[in-house]
Amino acid sequence: MGELLGKAGASDVVDAHVVVIAATTGSPVLTSDPDDLRRLSNYLPTPVVIRRI
């Protein structure tokens, strides 16, 4: 997670954990605040589907 946070220039470990687990399981993420999650997701080999609710 530290590497992902560093690449994205982010610091929220919880956001990184959510994105990594979603990528690992192939699950979408539903959130009211998608901006940071999308930024992190863009640094993964396969970006995660993130939907605003």
RAMO-V413860 format. One record per residue. SS is DSSP state (h for helix, s for strand, l for the rest). Layout:
{{SS} {SS}}
//
This chain:
{{l} {h} {h} {h} {h} {h} {h} {h} {l} {l} {l} {l} {h} {h} {h} {h} {h} {h} {h} {h} {h} {h} {h} {h} {h} {l} {l} {l} {s} {s} {s} {l} {l} {l} {h} {h} {h} {h} {h} {h} {h} {l} {l} {l} {l} {l} {l} {l} {l} {s} {s} {s} {l}}
//
